[in-house]
Amino acid sequence: MAKLPRFGSIRVGLAWAMAFVAVAAGGSARATDPASAEPADPLTAVYYRFAVVEYCSLADLQVASGFERARDRILADAGATEDVHRSARIAGWTAADLEWSNRGLGGFRRWCETEGTDAAAGFRAETTAEMP
């Protein structure tokens, strides 16, 4: 039977224990920071918010309909070309993916409780808003 390597020092053991406690407490320092990574551009932001909703499994038909209405309203207001639209779509989904990865093990739960539920509620409200 092969011998397991000894890590030999109490400092190494303490470092592992502290890392375990940090992960169990929420993943990373970023996980406790409620600051949003939502992009400033409205078109990119609507894609970011919908990606958050998707990551958090909060999407349903009403949320999807609200997203489509919000996206279509922003596109109509901005008069964006297809290239601008495509770039915004990619940037929004990429920002959400990076933020999900940045949240750490278990840290995305708080993200879903805050940004995810807020985004889903906003899209639901969009379905009841009057169209111009």
Secondary structure, 3 states (H helix, E strand, C coil): CCCCCCCCCHHHHHHHHHHHHHHHCCCCHHHHCCCCCCCCCHHHHHHHHHHHHHHCCCCCHHHHHHHHHHHHHHHHHHCCCHHHHHHHHHHHHHHHHHHHHHCCCCCHHHHHHHHHHHHHHHHHHHHHCCCC
